[in-house]
């Protein structure tokens, strides 16, 4: 009796393991399908102004590993993720893009109201996002020191996940950039 009971539990665990593996594969395939429009390879030109009218450009970060993060003021997932982006911005170069979130005045007011401090490009029309193939937010790109997109992600991500991708991009580039840059 005893041997049959443990054999049944073993089959149940194997079945659960197979179900979890199938679910993981489905989620990975779904993520790949959702990301299909996001650009890869060399990062497109990205430049504009922050809410105060100061010019910002991705090329300002050349030689450093950087997180390029697209978000919107109207996006609940983006609001949930803002703390993660702020945390990463304390340790790594970050350039964010406020996509279709109003004009510079509206984006500036939003940032001040929430105490957010990372560099933000105002993308009132969505033209900057279109260069990166971003049609939904949040969307994150990890760009290596040579300007190559090493990782891209659509949807919520954690500070740990972003930092891991930033470190991996630095290593893939040959370790040329030091931590935090």
C-alpha positions as CSV (number, residue, x, y, z in Angstrom):
1,X,0.0,0.0,0.0
2,X,2.6,2.4,1.0
3,X,4.6,2.0,-2.2
4,X,1.5,2.6,-4.3
5,X,0.7,5.9,-2.4
6,X,4.1,7.4,-2.9
7,X,4.0,6.3,-6.6
8,X,0.7,8.1,-7.0
9,X,2.2,11.3,-5.4
10,X,5.2,11.0,-7.7
11,X,2.9,10.9,-10.7
12,X,0.9,13.9,-9.4
13,X,4.1,15.9,-9.0
14,X,5.3,15.0,-12.4
15,X,1.9,15.9,-13.9
16,X,2.0,19.3,-12.0
17,X,5.6,19.8,-13.2
18,X,4.6,19.1,-16.8
19,X,1.7,21.5,-16.5
20,X,3.9,24.3,-15.1
21,X,6.4,23.7,-17.9
22,X,3.7,23.9,-20.5
23,X,2.4,27.1,-18.9
24,X,5.9,28.6,-18.8
25,X,6.3,27.8,-22.5
26,X,2.9,29.4,-23.3
27,X,3.8,32.5,-21.4
28,X,7.2,32.8,-23.2
29,X,5.6,32.3,-26.6
30,X,3.0,35.0,-25.7
31,X,5.7,37.4,-24.6
32,X,7.6,36.8,-27.8
33,X,4.5,37.4,-29.9
34,X,3.7,40.6,-28.0
35,X,7.3,41.9,-28.5
36,X,7.4,41.1,-32.3
37,X,7.0,44.7,-33.3
38,X,9.7,46.1,-31.0
39,X,12.9,47.0,-32.8
40,X,16.1,45.1,-32.2
41,X,19.7,45.6,-33.4
42,X,21.0,49.1,-33.3
43,X,18.9,51.5,-31.3
44,X,17.1,54.1,-33.5
45,X,17.9,57.8,-32.9
46,X,16.0,59.1,-29.9
47,X,16.0,62.8,-29.0
48,X,13.8,65.5,-27.9
49,X,13.2,67.7,-24.9
50,X,12.4,67.1,-21.3
51,X,9.4,68.9,-19.7
52,X,11.6,72.0,-18.9
53,X,12.7,72.2,-22.6
54,X,16.2,70.8,-22.0
55,X,17.4,68.7,-25.0
56,X,17.9,65.0,-24.3
57,X,19.2,62.3,-26.6
58,X,20.0,58.6,-26.4
59,X,23.4,59.5,-28.0
60,X,24.3,61.4,-24.8
61,X,24.6,57.9,-23.2
62,X,27.0,56.5,-25.8
63,X,29.6,54.4,-24.0
64,X,27.3,53.4,-21.2
65,X,24.7,50.7,-20.7
66,X,21.3,52.5,-20.5
67,X,17.7,51.6,-19.8
68,X,15.3,53.3,-22.3
69,X,11.8,53.0,-20.8
70,X,8.5,54.0,-22.6
71,X,5.6,54.8,-20.3
72,X,2.4,56.9,-20.2
73,X,0.7,58.9,-17.5
74,X,-2.6,57.2,-18.3
75,X,-1.2,53.6,-18.0
76,X,-2.0,51.9,-14.6
77,X,0.8,49.3,-15.1
78,X,3.3,52.2,-15.8
79,X,2.2,53.9,-12.5
80,X,2.7,50.6,-10.7
81,X,6.2,50.2,-12.2
82,X,7.4,53.8,-11.6
83,X,9.0,53.0,-8.3
84,X,11.1,50.2,-10.0
85,X,12.3,52.7,-12.7
86,X,13.2,55.3,-10.0
87,X,15.1,52.7,-8.1
88,X,17.1,51.6,-11.2
89,X,17.7,55.2,-12.1
90,X,19.7,55.6,-8.8
91,X,22.3,53.0,-10.0
92,X,22.1,53.0,-13.8
93,X,21.6,55.5,-16.6
94,X,17.9,55.7,-17.5
95,X,16.2,57.7,-20.2
96,X,12.4,57.5,-20.1
97,X,9.8,58.5,-22.7
98,X,6.4,59.8,-21.7
99,X,4.3,58.5,-24.7
100,X,1.1,60.3,-25.6
101,X,0.8,61.8,-22.1
102,X,0.1,65.4,-23.0
103,X,2.4,68.3,-23.6
104,X,5.5,69.3,-21.6
105,X,3.5,71.2,-19.0
106,X,1.2,68.2,-18.3
107,X,4.1,65.7,-18.1
108,X,6.1,68.0,-15.9
109,X,3.1,68.4,-13.5
110,X,2.7,64.6,-13.4
111,X,6.4,64.1,-12.6
112,X,6.3,66.8,-9.8
113,X,3.1,65.4,-8.3
114,X,4.7,62.0,-7.9
115,X,8.2,63.1,-7.0
116,X,9.8,61.4,-10.1
117,X,13.3,62.5,-11.1
118,X,14.6,60.3,-14.0
119,X,15.2,62.0,-17.4
120,X,12.0,62.1,-19.4
121,X,11.5,62.9,-23.1
122,X,8.1,64.2,-23.9
123,X,6.5,62.2,-26.8
124,X,3.2,64.0,-27.2
125,X,2.3,62.4,-30.5
126,X,3.9,58.9,-30.1
127,X,6.5,59.6,-32.9
128,X,9.4,58.6,-30.7
129,X,7.7,55.4,-29.5
130,X,7.0,54.5,-33.2
131,X,10.7,54.6,-33.9
132,X,11.1,51.8,-31.4
133,X,8.0,49.9,-32.5
134,X,6.3,50.7,-29.2
135,X,2.5,50.5,-29.5
136,X,1.8,49.6,-25.9
137,X,3.4,50.5,-22.6
138,X,5.3,50.0,-20.5
139,X,8.1,48.9,-22.8
140,X,11.8,48.7,-21.8
141,X,14.9,48.5,-23.9
142,X,18.4,47.8,-22.6
143,X,20.9,49.5,-24.8
144,X,24.6,48.5,-24.6
145,X,27.5,51.0,-24.7
146,X,27.8,50.6,-28.5
147,X,24.1,51.6,-29.0
148,X,22.9,48.0,-29.6
149,X,19.6,46.9,-28.1
150,X,20.5,43.8,-26.0
151,X,17.1,43.2,-24.3
152,X,13.5,44.4,-24.9
153,X,10.5,43.8,-22.7
154,X,6.9,44.7,-23.0
155,X,4.9,44.9,-19.8
156,X,5.7,45.1,-16.1
157,X,9.1,44.3,-14.9
158,X,10.9,44.4,-11.5
159,X,13.9,46.4,-10.5
160,X,15.8,43.1,-10.1
161,X,14.9,42.1,-13.6
162,X,16.0,45.4,-15.1
163,X,19.3,45.4,-13.2
164,X,19.9,41.8,-14.2
165,X,19.4,42.7,-17.9
166,X,21.6,45.8,-17.5
167,X,24.4,43.8,-16.1
168,X,24.0,41.1,-18.7
169,X,24.1,43.7,-21.5
170,X,27.3,45.1,-20.0
171,X,28.8,41.6,-19.9
172,X,27.7,40.9,-23.5
173,X,29.3,44.1,-24.6
174,X,32.6,42.8,-23.1
175,X,32.4,44.4,-19.7
176,X,33.6,47.8,-21.1
177,X,31.1,49.8,-19.1
178,X,31.4,49.8,-15.3
179,X,28.5,49.4,-13.0
180,X,26.3,52.4,-13.1
181,X,27.4,53.3,-16.6
